[in-house]
Amino acid sequence: MAQTTPEADWVSRIADDVIAEGERRAPGKAVICASGLSPSGPIHLGNLREVMVPHLVADEIKRRGAPCEHIISWDDYDRFRKVPAGVEGVDASWEEHIGKPLTSVPAPRGSAYGSWAEHFKAAMTASLAELGVEYRGISQTAKYTSGAYREQILFAMRERERVNAVLDRYRTLDKAAAGGKQQKKKQQGEPDAAEVEAAEGSGAAAEDDGSGAGGGAYYPYKPYCTVCGRDVTTVTAYDDATTELTYTCACGHGETVLLREFDHGKLVWKVDWPMRWAYEGVVFEPSGVDHQSPGSSFVVGGQLVKEIFGAEQPIGPMYAFVGISGMAKMSSSKGGVPTPADALQIMEAPLLRWLYARRRPNQSFKVAFDQEIQRMYDEWDALERKLASGEAQPADIAAHLRASSTAALPLPATARPLPYRTLASVADITAGNDEQTLRILSELDPERPVLALDEVRPRLDRAQCWIATQVPAEQRTRVRDEPDTALLESLDDERRASLRLLLDGLADHWSLDGLTQLVYGVPKVQAGVAPDAKPTPELKVAQRAFFALLYRLLVGSETGPRLPTLLLAVGTDRVRKLLGA
């Protein structure tokens, strides 16, 4: 089948392997790529990698015309482990729900959704739609409570001794690895729980293998109490022939149920995950670095799926953590961790997709919420110019293709993508006023004026949101209302002359390019060289001094938005007034 990308990138290489593996396992059947997300709290940008790696691979397989399906398991039947910090509408009273399934925990106050799980799933679902991610969602609550896994549960209980034997091989390794990790983290000054917390929402909310039942017989199944609704239960007896299961709960309740009819519990995580690999026929599923150590659920699951469930472990790379500019590794248990919805407020979907597509899964990267976002957009725009001129490298072409489109359709794009930093400067100066914004943008290029703001949307909207939500008020630009007469009166003849040169040239240079030439050219003219002469180190010093003077007169500080954009935003009349004309 034809390959749509010009040369193999990491996505194409993995797709080659996944297609071959799928044909080996089940010739002619659709390849299943999988992700798992636990709506235990805000699903953050680190968790998005759990989705984007399989999505990009599945999308490449579809581009080739091969049958493929991307499934996302919503681990909404996981226990509510703790109350996450910083969630609006949530307080310490939610602690009474710890131990209940996420779908049985009330949503935050004011939510339009019926449960904790639905509340956090909804935000991620909307973001995935905006990102163009096509998938089949699977609610684990629906699967377990409908009895869909009944045969798998009964089988795991019958084979519990064999399951326990496999797990037991790794328990010593698990403890040793954990101890090694803690020692290493202490040496590096990292918090012991950072990696575990950063994995929340990745489909591995706990590394539970069912062994903590007070040293009694091993059971890989955990009931939710039918009275208090929590999983603080202990299975005390099970009969394989009748499927009678007896459990007691910390709340004082105890009962005997028929497991062949009882749908109010689930397999422990380390058994649940491999069971689902076998049930769904998963061929490809990546996992985070926290799942790659000896004794982790991914490693142990590989043995359980083969020895117990008679299937094969998915192939899939380890993926590295995703960070935020100026922040440590992300953890959804801590407040203020950015989500895909947060990112999509300040950047267009293709740019966010590009960040995940251009880096191999084992490479960490950061998503910028600070000034770095302007550089990220500059890189993206430079790539598009290279594509237009035929100068882009094959891997860059592939990453751009995956960012800007899916196998099904192209993603929406800004019709006229002006530089993000320019739009941000305009949004900063105008405080989002549409009339002023259009005036300034229409003057950037007189030969091709912006006639309507829709031409520069949605990028303009993202830049305006970035200024409003990510730039502190004290760092925003405030143009002076009145001239700084004291400063103007203190200027020497040379600096007065520099201002006169600028003012005299405004009319003939009133465009973004023209003003750029003018503000850089004034110090050159004063030094007796041509305005287009290459600046010397001495000229660069003179330019910086001239720029600082303009900033002080226009906005009362030493720095600000790019001067050509600032001058356009202020307008000729006000510029003349503030510069003492």
Backbone torsions as a table, in degrees:
resi	resn	phi	psi	omega
1	MET	NA	147.4	-175.6
2	ALA	-69.2	142.1	177.2
3	GLN	-100.5	132.1	-173.4
4	THR	-85.9	-23.5	180.0
5	THR	-83.8	144.0	-171.8
6	PRO	-68.3	-27.7	179.7
7	GLU	-155.6	151.9	-174.5
8	ALA	-60.9	125.2	168.3
9	ASP	-110.5	-172.2	-175.8
10	TRP	-63.4	-33.9	179.9
11	VAL	-66.2	-45.2	-179.6
12	SER	-63.0	-40.5	-178.9
13	ARG	-64.5	-43.4	178.2
14	ILE	-66.4	-40.7	179.2
15	ALA	-59.5	-39.9	176.3
16	ASP	-55.8	-47.7	-177.9
17	ASP	-65.7	-41.1	-176.9
18	VAL	-67.7	-41.4	178.4
19	ILE	-62.1	-45.0	179.7
20	ALA	-63.3	-40.6	-179.9
21	GLU	-67.4	-40.1	178.2
22	GLY	-62.6	-40.9	178.4
23	GLU	-66.4	-36.3	178.5
24	ARG	-66.4	-41.5	-175.4
25	ARG	-78.9	-46.1	-174.8
26	ALA	-146.7	81.6	-176.5
27	PRO	-55.5	132.7	175.2
28	GLY	85.7	-8.7	-178.6
29	LYS	-94.9	156.9	178.1
30	ALA	-64.1	137.7	177.1
31	VAL	-76.7	133.1	179.3
32	ILE	-102.4	118.9	172.1
33	CYS	-107.7	138.8	-170.7
34	ALA	-129.7	150.4	170.1
35	SER	-133.9	158.5	174.7
36	GLY	-134.7	131.9	179.9
37	LEU	-131.5	134.6	177.1
38	SER	-106.8	114.4	-179.7
39	PRO	-79.0	54.0	-178.3
40	SER	-81.7	-8.1	-178.9
41	GLY	178.1	-165.6	177.2
42	PRO	-56.3	129.3	-179.8
43	ILE	-89.0	111.4	-165.5
44	HIS	-94.8	-176.9	-175.2
45	LEU	-69.5	-20.7	172.1
46	GLY	-70.5	-42.6	177.4
47	ASN	-63.3	-28.8	-179.5
48	LEU	-60.4	-27.7	178.6
49	ARG	-66.1	-30.8	175.4
50	GLU	-59.4	-28.2	179.5
51	VAL	-93.9	-43.6	-171.6
52	MET	-68.1	-34.9	179.3
53	VAL	-63.2	-53.0	176.1
54	PRO	-63.4	-36.6	179.6
55	HIS	-60.2	-48.4	-177.6
56	LEU	-63.5	-39.3	179.1
57	VAL	-68.6	-46.4	179.1
58	ALA	-61.6	-39.2	-179.2
59	ASP	-65.8	-38.9	177.4
60	GLU	-64.3	-40.2	178.3
61	ILE	-62.7	-41.1	178.2
62	LYS	-66.4	-37.1	177.4
63	ARG	-58.2	-31.4	-179.7
64	ARG	-82.7	-1.9	178.4
65	GLY	85.7	9.4	-180.0
66	ALA	-90.7	147.2	179.2
67	PRO	-70.4	131.9	-177.5
68	CYS	-156.7	146.8	176.7
69	GLU	-135.7	134.1	174.9
70	HIS	-102.0	120.4	177.3
71	ILE	-108.4	143.5	172.1
72	ILE	-119.8	117.1	175.0
73	SER	-86.4	117.7	174.1
74	TRP	-86.0	110.0	-177.8
75	ASP	-80.4	59.3	-176.4
76	ASP	-85.7	0.9	173.9
77	TYR	-100.6	5.0	172.9
78	ASP	-65.7	157.6	177.0
79	ARG	-72.9	147.9	171.8
80	PHE	-75.8	109.5	-170.1
81	ARG	-86.1	-40.5	-179.9
82	LYS	-163.1	162.6	-179.6
83	VAL	-84.2	115.3	-178.7
84	PRO	-69.1	148.0	-179.9
85	ALA	-78.5	151.6	169.8
86	GLY	76.1	14.0	178.7
87	VAL	-92.2	121.6	-178.0
88	GLU	-63.1	136.9	179.2
89	GLY	83.3	11.4	-178.4
90	VAL	-127.2	136.7	177.2
91	ASP	-136.8	-170.5	-175.0
92	ALA	-63.8	-16.7	-179.5
93	SER	-65.1	-19.2	178.2
94	TRP	-70.6	-11.1	179.4
95	GLU	-62.2	-24.7	-179.9
96	GLU	-67.2	-14.3	-178.9
97	HIS	-96.4	-0.8	179.6
98	ILE	-59.9	130.9	-178.4
99	GLY	101.9	-12.1	177.9
100	LYS	-87.1	159.4	172.6
101	PRO	-62.5	148.3	-178.0
102	LEU	-59.6	-27.1	178.4
103	THR	-79.8	-6.0	178.1
104	SER	-106.6	2.0	-180.0
105	VAL	-95.0	134.5	179.7
106	PRO	-61.3	145.7	175.6
107	ALA	-68.2	161.1	174.3
108	PRO	-55.2	149.7	179.7
109	ARG	-56.1	137.3	179.4
110	GLY	87.8	-5.1	-179.4
111	SER	-73.0	150.3	176.6
112	ALA	-87.0	1.5	-173.4
113	TYR	-108.5	157.7	-171.2
114	GLY	-84.2	-11.3	-178.8
115	SER	-151.5	166.4	176.8
116	TRP	-56.9	-48.4	-177.6
117	ALA	-61.8	-46.7	-177.9
118	GLU	-64.0	-35.8	179.9
119	HIS	-60.2	-48.7	-176.1
120	PHE	-81.8	-26.4	173.6
121	LYS	-65.2	-39.6	-174.6
122	ALA	-59.8	-43.8	-178.9
123	ALA	-64.4	-42.0	-179.7
124	MET	-69.5	-39.3	179.1
125	THR	-59.6	-43.3	178.7
126	ALA	-63.5	-40.6	179.9
127	SER	-66.3	-41.3	-179.9
128	LEU	-64.3	-36.2	176.9
129	ALA	-63.9	-42.6	179.4
130	GLU	-66.0	-31.6	-180.0
131	LEU	-82.0	-4.5	179.2
132	GLY	77.8	21.0	-178.9
133	VAL	-83.3	117.3	178.8
134	GLU	-98.2	129.3	-176.1
135	TYR	-159.8	166.6	171.1
136	ARG	-109.3	116.0	-179.2
137	GLY	-83.6	140.1	-179.6
138	ILE	-126.5	114.6	176.6
139	SER	-82.8	121.3	178.7
140	GLN	-70.8	-26.7	172.6
141	THR	-61.1	-47.5	179.9
142	ALA	-62.5	-40.2	-178.7
143	LYS	-65.5	-48.8	-176.7
144	TYR	-69.6	-44.5	-174.1
145	THR	-76.2	-16.9	177.0
146	SER	-86.8	-9.0	-177.8
147	GLY	84.9	11.2	-178.1
148	ALA	-60.8	-31.2	-178.7
149	TYR	-98.9	14.0	-171.7
150	ARG	-56.4	-47.4	-178.7
151	GLU	-64.3	-37.3	179.1
152	GLN	-67.1	-37.9	178.5
153	ILE	-66.2	-47.3	-180.0
154	LEU	-62.1	-38.8	178.9
155	PHE	-64.5	-46.4	179.9
156	ALA	-61.7	-36.8	178.3
157	MET	-68.4	-40.0	176.9
158	ARG	-63.2	-35.7	-176.8
159	GLU	-97.0	22.7	-172.2
160	ARG	-61.2	-33.4	179.6
161	GLU	-68.1	-40.3	177.0
162	ARG	-67.5	-39.9	176.6
163	VAL	-59.8	-47.4	-179.3
164	ASN	-61.7	-37.4	-179.5
165	ALA	-64.7	-41.2	177.7
166	VAL	-64.2	-46.8	-179.9
167	LEU	-61.1	-36.9	-176.1
168	ASP	-65.3	-26.9	178.1
169	ARG	-62.0	-28.7	-172.3
170	TYR	-103.0	-11.1	-174.0
171	ARG	-63.8	-39.9	177.9
172	THR	-66.9	-42.6	178.1
173	LEU	-61.9	-39.3	-179.2
174	ASP	-60.1	-46.6	-179.5
175	LYS	-66.1	-40.2	-179.8
176	ALA	-65.1	-42.2	179.6
177	ALA	-64.4	-41.1	179.6
178	ALA	-63.0	-42.0	178.8
179	GLY	-63.6	-41.0	178.3
180	GLY	-63.7	-40.9	178.6
181	LYS	-62.1	-45.0	-178.3
182	GLN	-63.1	-41.7	-179.5
183	GLN	-63.3	-44.0	179.5
184	LYS	-62.8	-42.3	-179.0
185	LYS	-66.0	-37.4	177.6
186	LYS	-62.6	-40.2	179.4
187	GLN	-64.6	-34.2	-177.9
188	GLN	-89.8	-4.7	-179.4
189	GLY	75.7	21.5	179.9
190	GLU	-92.8	151.7	174.9
191	PRO	-67.9	138.7	-176.2
192	ASP	-58.4	-33.6	-172.3
193	ALA	-94.6	6.5	-172.0
194	ALA	-59.1	-47.6	-176.0
195	GLU	-69.5	-37.8	178.9
196	VAL	-63.3	-44.6	-178.5
197	GLU	-67.8	-36.5	-179.2
198	ALA	-67.2	-20.1	-179.9
199	ALA	-83.6	-10.4	-178.4
200	GLU	-58.7	138.1	-177.3
201	GLY	88.3	-2.3	-177.3
202	SER	-90.4	2.4	-176.3
203	GLY	98.7	2.9	179.6
204	ALA	-133.0	67.2	-175.0
205	ALA	-67.8	-18.3	178.5
206	ALA	-155.3	154.9	177.8
207	GLU	-100.6	27.5	-174.2
208	ASP	-63.1	132.3	174.4
209	ASP	-117.2	6.7	177.0
210	GLY	84.8	10.4	-174.3
211	SER	-89.3	-1.9	-174.7
212	GLY	-93.5	36.4	-175.0
213	ALA	-96.3	40.7	173.4
214	GLY	72.1	22.2	175.4
215	GLY	80.2	6.7	179.5
216	GLY	-84.8	-159.6	178.7
217	ALA	-62.1	150.5	-177.3
218	TYR	-88.3	134.0	174.8
219	TYR	-135.7	128.1	-177.9
220	PRO	-86.0	13.5	-176.7
221	TYR	-121.6	139.3	-178.1
222	LYS	-124.5	113.2	178.0
223	PRO	-76.8	149.2	164.0
224	TYR	-91.9	129.3	-176.8
225	CYS	-59.6	133.6	-178.7
226	THR	-77.0	-6.9	178.8
227	VAL	-100.5	-57.1	-177.5
228	CYS	-93.0	-13.5	177.0
229	GLY	80.3	2.0	-176.9
230	ARG	-100.6	169.0	-179.0
231	ASP	-103.2	26.9	177.6
232	VAL	-83.7	55.8	-173.2
233	THR	-116.3	158.9	175.5
234	THR	-131.9	123.7	175.0
235	VAL	-76.5	124.2	-177.7
236	THR	-105.4	-18.7	179.2
237	ALA	-161.1	150.1	175.4
238	TYR	-150.6	135.9	179.9
239	ASP	-113.2	116.2	-177.7
240	ASP	-62.3	-37.3	-174.8
241	ALA	-69.9	-45.6	-175.9
242	THR	-96.4	-15.9	-173.2
243	THR	64.9	21.9	174.4
244	GLU	-70.2	126.4	179.9
245	LEU	-123.4	129.5	178.7
246	THR	-112.7	132.7	177.4
247	TYR	-138.9	158.4	172.9
248	THR	-122.4	154.7	-178.6
249	CYS	-122.9	151.8	178.4
250	ALA	-61.7	-19.5	179.3
251	CYS	-78.0	-7.9	179.9
252	GLY	106.3	-12.4	-179.7
253	HIS	-79.7	149.4	174.0
254	GLY	-152.1	147.5	179.4
255	GLU	-162.1	165.3	173.7
256	THR	-114.1	130.3	-177.6
257	VAL	-128.8	163.5	172.7
258	LEU	-93.7	112.6	-175.1
259	LEU	-64.0	-25.3	178.8
260	ARG	-69.8	-9.3	178.7
261	GLU	-122.6	-15.6	-172.4
262	PHE	-85.5	124.2	-178.1
263	ASP	-124.6	44.6	-175.4
264	HIS	-129.2	51.1	178.9
265	GLY	-174.6	-179.8	-178.3
266	LYS	-151.1	162.6	173.5
267	LEU	-67.7	147.6	176.7
268	VAL	-64.9	153.8	-167.9
269	TRP	-53.4	-46.6	-174.6
270	LYS	-67.6	-15.8	175.2
271	VAL	-100.2	-34.1	-179.3
272	ASP	-60.3	-46.8	-175.1
273	TRP	-62.2	-52.6	178.4
274	PRO	-64.4	-32.0	176.0
275	MET	-58.6	-42.4	-178.2
276	ARG	-70.9	-33.7	174.3
277	TRP	-56.4	-45.6	-179.2
278	ALA	-68.9	-44.0	-176.8
279	TYR	-61.5	-44.3	-176.5
280	GLU	-89.5	-12.8	-176.6
281	GLY	68.2	42.3	-175.8
282	VAL	-69.2	127.7	178.2
283	VAL	-98.4	-35.7	-175.6
284	PHE	-134.3	125.9	172.6
285	GLU	-155.7	116.3	177.1
286	PRO	-76.7	169.8	177.6
287	SER	-145.8	154.5	-179.3
288	GLY	-73.5	166.5	-177.0
289	VAL	-61.5	-25.2	-179.4
290	ASP	-69.8	-14.4	-179.1
291	HIS	-98.7	5.1	-172.6
292	GLN	-101.3	-5.1	-178.4
293	SER	-79.1	157.8	176.3
294	PRO	-56.6	131.5	179.1
295	GLY	89.5	-4.6	178.9
296	SER	-73.6	166.8	-174.6
297	SER	-64.0	-32.9	-179.8
298	PHE	-70.5	-44.0	-178.9
299	VAL	-66.7	-50.4	179.5
300	VAL	-64.0	-38.8	179.7
301	GLY	-59.0	-33.6	178.3
302	GLY	-61.6	-34.2	177.5
303	GLN	-77.2	-42.8	-177.5
304	LEU	-65.4	-41.1	-177.6
305	VAL	-64.9	-32.7	-179.0
306	LYS	-81.0	-50.4	-172.4
307	GLU	-80.1	-29.8	-175.5
308	ILE	-103.4	-50.0	-173.0
309	PHE	-94.3	-2.6	174.2
310	GLY	65.1	31.3	179.0
311	ALA	-128.7	-170.2	-177.9
312	GLU	-119.0	148.8	177.2
313	GLN	-70.7	143.0	175.2
314	PRO	-61.9	149.5	168.3
315	ILE	-84.8	157.2	-179.7
316	GLY	163.5	142.6	-178.2
317	PRO	-79.7	163.8	167.6
318	MET	-78.4	138.7	174.8
319	TYR	-112.8	145.5	-176.0
320	ALA	-87.6	169.4	-178.5
321	PHE	-70.3	154.7	174.6
322	VAL	-112.9	132.3	-178.9
323	GLY	-114.3	178.6	176.9
324	ILE	-121.6	140.5	179.1
325	SER	-51.8	122.2	177.9
326	GLY	83.5	4.6	-179.5
327	MET	-124.2	157.8	176.1
328	ALA	-80.7	-173.2	178.4
329	LYS	-53.7	141.3	-173.1
330	MET	-77.6	143.3	175.0
331	SER	-140.1	125.4	-179.3
332	SER	-77.0	-3.3	176.1
333	SER	-84.5	-10.0	178.6
334	LYS	-106.3	148.6	-176.8
335	GLY	-71.1	157.2	173.1
336	GLY	74.9	18.9	179.4
337	VAL	-81.9	122.4	-175.1
338	PRO	-64.6	142.5	179.4
339	THR	-108.0	169.2	174.0
340	PRO	-55.7	-36.8	178.6
341	ALA	-62.2	-38.7	177.1
342	ASP	-62.7	-44.9	-179.0
343	ALA	-64.5	-40.2	-177.4
344	LEU	-71.9	-11.5	173.1
345	GLN	-75.3	-26.5	-174.2
346	ILE	-116.2	-4.5	176.7
347	MET	-144.3	150.9	179.5
348	GLU	-73.1	153.6	-177.0
349	ALA	-55.7	-43.2	179.6
350	PRO	-58.8	-36.8	179.5
351	LEU	-66.2	-43.5	179.5
352	LEU	-64.5	-41.7	176.0
353	ARG	-59.7	-39.3	-177.3
354	TRP	-62.2	-38.5	180.0
355	LEU	-60.3	-36.1	179.9
356	TYR	-83.2	-29.3	-176.2
357	ALA	-79.5	-30.7	-171.9
358	ARG	-85.1	-11.7	-179.9
359	ARG	-109.8	134.5	174.4
360	ARG	-59.8	151.0	-175.9
361	PRO	-55.1	-33.2	-177.4
362	ASN	-83.9	4.2	176.2
363	GLN	-99.0	127.8	175.3
364	SER	-80.4	157.1	176.3
365	PHE	-154.9	171.3	-179.6
366	LYS	-120.9	145.9	172.2
367	VAL	-100.5	127.0	-172.6
368	ALA	-89.6	126.5	171.1
369	PHE	-111.8	-4.8	179.7
370	ASP	-102.4	-156.2	-177.6
371	GLN	-60.5	-19.6	-180.0
372	GLU	-61.4	-21.4	179.8
373	ILE	-61.2	-30.9	178.4
374	GLN	-67.1	-39.8	177.7
375	ARG	-67.0	-39.4	177.9
376	MET	-58.9	-44.1	178.7
377	TYR	-66.9	-36.3	176.3
378	ASP	-60.3	-41.8	178.6
379	GLU	-63.1	-43.8	179.9
380	TRP	-62.3	-45.3	180.0
381	ASP	-65.7	-37.6	177.5
382	ALA	-63.9	-39.0	177.6
383	LEU	-62.4	-42.0	-179.5
384	GLU	-65.7	-34.4	176.6
385	ARG	-67.6	-38.6	177.2
386	LYS	-64.5	-39.6	178.0
387	LEU	-62.2	-42.6	-178.2
388	ALA	-65.4	-31.9	-178.2
389	SER	-93.0	-3.0	-179.9
390	GLY	78.3	18.8	-175.8
391	GLU	-102.0	-2.2	-175.7
392	ALA	-73.0	147.0	176.5
393	GLN	-76.5	152.9	-177.2
394	PRO	-53.8	-42.9	-179.2
395	ALA	-65.7	-35.5	178.3
396	ASP	-69.7	-37.3	177.4
397	ILE	-62.3	-43.4	-179.6
398	ALA	-64.1	-44.7	-178.9
399	ALA	-63.5	-39.2	179.3
400	HIS	-66.5	-41.2	178.3
401	LEU	-59.2	-44.6	-178.2
402	ARG	-70.1	-28.1	-179.5
403	ALA	-78.7	-37.2	-171.1
404	SER	-94.0	-8.4	-178.1
405	SER	-156.4	165.2	169.4
406	THR	-120.4	178.3	177.3
407	ALA	-61.2	-25.5	-175.5
408	ALA	-87.6	-38.4	-172.6
409	LEU	-168.0	159.7	172.5
410	PRO	-75.7	150.4	176.1
411	LEU	-83.1	151.4	177.9
412	PRO	-58.1	141.5	-179.6
413	ALA	-134.9	156.2	177.1
414	THR	-71.1	128.5	-176.0
415	ALA	-61.0	-42.3	179.6
416	ARG	-126.0	90.8	-173.3
417	PRO	-78.9	82.6	174.3
418	LEU	-66.0	156.2	-179.6
419	PRO	-54.2	134.9	-178.7
420	TYR	-59.4	-39.9	-177.5
421	ARG	-65.5	-33.3	176.5
422	THR	-67.1	-47.0	179.2
423	LEU	-62.6	-38.3	178.9
424	ALA	-65.6	-40.3	178.4
425	SER	-63.0	-43.2	179.5
426	VAL	-64.7	-43.3	178.3
427	ALA	-62.1	-37.2	179.4
428	ASP	-64.6	-47.7	-174.3
429	ILE	-71.9	-37.5	-175.2
430	THR	-91.5	-6.8	-175.8
431	ALA	54.8	33.0	174.7
432	GLY	82.6	9.4	179.2
433	ASN	-69.3	118.6	-174.5
434	ASP	-63.2	-42.2	-177.5
435	GLU	-62.8	-46.5	178.6
436	GLN	-66.6	-39.2	179.8
437	THR	-60.3	-46.7	-179.6
438	LEU	-64.4	-39.7	178.3
439	ARG	-57.6	-47.8	-176.7
440	ILE	-66.9	-46.2	-177.2
441	LEU	-65.4	-31.9	179.7
442	SER	-69.9	-18.1	-178.4
443	GLU	-99.6	-3.2	-179.4
444	LEU	-61.8	-42.7	-178.7
445	ASP	-137.8	92.9	-175.9
446	PRO	-56.7	-26.9	-179.6
447	GLU	-77.5	-20.4	178.1
448	ARG	-142.8	70.6	-173.9
449	PRO	-70.1	149.0	170.8
450	VAL	-74.7	121.4	-175.1
451	LEU	-97.8	-20.7	-179.5
452	ALA	-151.7	144.8	-177.1
453	LEU	-65.1	-24.2	178.7
454	ASP	-61.3	-23.2	177.6
455	GLU	-62.9	-31.2	-174.8
456	VAL	-108.6	12.5	174.7
457	ARG	-99.2	150.9	8.9
458	PRO	-86.7	-0.6	-177.1
459	ARG	-59.2	-40.7	178.3
460	LEU	-58.2	-44.8	-179.9
461	ASP	-60.0	-40.0	-179.4
462	ARG	-66.8	-41.3	179.6
463	ALA	-66.6	-40.3	177.9
464	GLN	-63.1	-40.6	179.3
465	CYS	-66.8	-37.7	178.7
466	TRP	-61.6	-45.3	178.6
467	ILE	-61.8	-43.6	-174.3
468	ALA	-71.8	-31.6	-172.3
469	THR	-109.6	-22.4	-172.8
470	GLN	-114.7	-16.2	-180.0
471	VAL	-101.2	118.8	-179.1
472	PRO	-57.4	147.0	-176.7
473	ALA	-54.6	-38.5	-177.4
474	GLU	-69.9	-15.1	179.6
475	GLN	-97.9	-2.8	-179.7
476	ARG	-80.4	156.6	-174.7
477	THR	-82.5	131.6	175.0
478	ARG	-127.0	108.1	-179.8
479	VAL	-69.9	138.5	-178.9
480	ARG	-61.9	145.1	175.8
481	ASP	-84.1	-34.7	-177.2
482	GLU	-128.5	154.2	178.9
483	PRO	-62.9	149.9	174.0
484	ASP	-84.9	84.3	-173.1
485	THR	-62.6	-35.5	179.9
486	ALA	-63.2	-43.2	179.6
487	LEU	-67.6	-44.1	-179.6
488	LEU	-60.1	-40.4	-178.8
489	GLU	-71.2	-21.8	-177.7
490	SER	-86.1	-7.8	-174.1
491	LEU	-69.9	143.1	174.4
492	ASP	-82.5	174.8	-175.4
493	ASP	-60.7	-37.5	-177.2
494	GLU	-65.3	-43.2	-178.9
495	ARG	-72.7	-33.3	174.6
496	ARG	-63.4	-38.6	-180.0
497	ALA	-65.7	-36.7	179.4
498	SER	-64.4	-40.0	178.0
499	LEU	-66.3	-38.4	179.1
500	ARG	-63.6	-42.6	177.8
501	LEU	-59.0	-42.3	179.5
502	LEU	-64.8	-48.1	-176.7
503	LEU	-64.2	-38.7	-179.7
504	ASP	-66.7	-25.3	-176.6
505	GLY	-95.3	-4.0	-174.8
506	LEU	-58.8	-48.1	-174.1
507	ALA	-61.0	-38.8	-177.6
508	ASP	-84.1	-8.0	-175.9
509	HIS	-125.1	25.5	-172.0
510	TRP	-82.5	71.9	172.3
511	SER	-157.0	169.5	-178.3
512	LEU	-62.5	-47.9	179.5
513	ASP	-67.2	-40.7	-178.9
514	GLY	-63.6	-44.3	179.2
515	LEU	-68.4	-31.9	175.9
516	THR	-61.7	-46.9	178.1
517	GLN	-62.1	-38.4	-175.9
518	LEU	-67.8	-50.4	-174.2
519	VAL	-68.8	-31.8	176.7
520	TYR	-79.5	-24.2	-175.1
521	GLY	-84.6	-26.6	-177.3
522	VAL	-55.0	-50.9	179.3
523	PRO	-62.8	-28.7	178.5
524	LYS	-69.2	-44.5	178.9
525	VAL	-61.0	-41.1	179.3
526	GLN	-65.7	-27.2	178.9
527	ALA	-86.3	-1.4	176.8
528	GLY	85.1	20.6	178.1
529	VAL	-118.6	166.6	-178.0
530	ALA	-66.8	148.1	-179.4
531	PRO	-59.8	-25.8	-179.6
532	ASP	-98.9	11.7	179.6
533	ALA	-67.7	148.2	177.8
534	LYS	-68.2	128.6	-175.0
535	PRO	-72.3	139.9	173.5
536	THR	-89.1	168.6	175.9
537	PRO	-55.1	-37.2	179.5
538	GLU	-67.7	-40.0	178.5
539	LEU	-64.8	-37.2	179.0
540	LYS	-63.1	-37.1	176.7
541	VAL	-64.2	-43.4	179.8
542	ALA	-64.9	-38.6	178.7
543	GLN	-63.6	-46.1	-180.0
544	ARG	-60.2	-39.7	179.1
545	ALA	-65.8	-39.8	178.7
546	PHE	-65.8	-43.5	179.0
547	PHE	-61.5	-43.4	-179.1
548	ALA	-61.4	-38.8	178.2
549	LEU	-62.9	-45.1	179.5
550	LEU	-61.8	-43.9	179.3
551	TYR	-61.0	-42.6	-178.6
552	ARG	-63.8	-38.4	-178.8
553	LEU	-75.9	-30.7	-176.0
554	LEU	-91.6	-42.5	-174.5
555	VAL	-127.2	2.5	174.2
556	GLY	73.6	21.5	176.1
557	SER	-142.9	174.3	-176.8
558	GLU	-81.1	-17.5	-177.4
559	THR	-138.0	173.3	178.5
560	GLY	175.5	-163.1	176.9
561	PRO	-61.8	165.6	178.1
562	ARG	-53.8	132.4	-172.5
563	LEU	-57.7	-42.2	179.0
564	PRO	-58.8	-42.4	178.5
565	THR	-66.4	-41.1	179.7
566	LEU	-62.0	-44.6	-179.9
567	LEU	-62.2	-44.3	177.1
568	LEU	-60.1	-41.7	-177.5
569	ALA	-66.1	-40.3	-177.8
570	VAL	-70.0	-35.8	179.5
571	GLY	91.1	151.1	-172.3
572	THR	-61.0	-44.7	-175.9
573	ASP	-61.9	-44.9	-176.9
574	ARG	-72.6	-34.8	176.3
575	VAL	-60.1	-46.7	-179.5
576	ARG	-60.8	-40.4	179.6
577	LYS	-64.0	-46.9	-175.3
578	LEU	-73.2	-24.5	179.4
579	LEU	-94.3	8.2	171.0
580	GLY	82.7	23.0	-179.7
581	ALA	-67.9	NA	NA
